[in-house]
C-alpha cells in the first residue's frame, strides 16, 4: 500500500479539532495518528474516546472499512 499519511493528516486537520495532528505510516495498512490538543476539555477519558471514534469514522468514510488500520492517540498539551 502507498503511504497516505499526508492525505489522512489533511482529513483530520480539516475537522478543526483545535490541535496539531501527525500521522505516521507504520507499514502495510497501519497508520499511527497522534492528535495534540490544547483545550482542557479534552482532558477527560470520555471525551478522548469520542474524539478517537470521530477520527476513525472519518477514516472509514474515505477508505473502505478494513482497508486501513489506525491507532489514534490523543495527547493534552499543557
C-alpha positions as CSV (number, residue, x, y, z in Angstrom):
1,X,0.0,0.0,0.0
2,X,1.1,3.5,-0.8
3,X,1.9,5.9,2.1
4,X,-1.2,8.0,2.6
5,X,-0.2,9.7,5.8
6,X,-0.3,13.2,4.4
7,X,-3.7,12.7,3.0
8,X,-5.1,11.3,6.3
9,X,-3.5,14.2,8.1
10,X,-5.3,16.6,5.8
11,X,-8.6,14.9,6.5
12,X,-8.2,15.2,10.3
13,X,-6.9,18.8,10.2
14,X,-10.0,19.8,8.2
15,X,-12.2,18.8,11.2
16,X,-10.7,21.8,13.1
17,X,-10.5,20.0,16.5
18,X,-8.2,22.7,17.7
19,X,-4.9,20.9,17.8
20,X,-1.9,19.6,15.8
21,X,-2.0,16.3,14.1
22,X,0.8,14.0,13.0
23,X,0.2,10.8,11.0
24,X,2.9,8.1,10.7
25,X,2.9,5.2,8.2
26,X,3.7,2.1,10.1
27,X,3.9,-0.2,7.1
28,X,1.3,-2.4,5.4
29,X,-2.1,-0.8,6.0
30,X,-1.4,0.5,9.5
31,X,-1.2,4.2,10.5
32,X,-0.5,5.9,13.8
33,X,-2.4,9.1,14.4
34,X,-1.2,11.4,17.1
35,X,-3.5,14.3,18.0
36,X,-2.2,17.0,20.2
37,X,-4.9,19.3,21.6
38,X,-4.6,22.4,23.8
39,X,-8.1,22.6,25.2
40,X,-8.5,21.4,28.8
41,X,-12.0,20.0,27.8
42,X,-10.2,17.1,26.1
43,X,-8.7,16.0,29.4
44,X,-11.4,13.5,30.0
45,X,-11.4,9.8,29.1
46,X,-15.0,10.0,27.8
47,X,-14.2,13.0,25.5
48,X,-10.9,11.3,24.3
49,X,-12.9,8.2,23.4
50,X,-15.3,10.2,21.3
51,X,-12.5,12.1,19.6
52,X,-10.9,8.8,18.7
53,X,-14.2,7.5,17.3
54,X,-14.7,10.7,15.3
55,X,-11.3,10.2,13.7
56,X,-12.0,6.5,13.0
57,X,-15.3,7.5,11.4
58,X,-13.5,10.0,9.1
59,X,-11.1,7.2,8.1
60,X,-13.9,4.8,7.4
61,X,-15.7,7.4,5.3
62,X,-12.8,7.9,2.9
63,X,-11.5,4.3,2.9
64,X,-13.5,1.1,2.7
65,X,-13.8,-0.3,6.2
66,X,-10.9,-2.7,7.0
67,X,-8.6,-1.4,4.3
68,X,-6.8,1.0,6.7
69,X,-5.9,0.2,10.3
70,X,-5.3,3.2,12.6
71,X,-4.1,3.7,16.1
72,X,-5.3,7.0,17.5
73,X,-3.5,8.8,20.4
74,X,-5.0,11.9,21.9
75,X,-2.5,14.0,24.0
76,X,-3.3,17.1,26.0
77,X,-0.7,19.9,25.8
78,X,-0.3,22.0,28.9
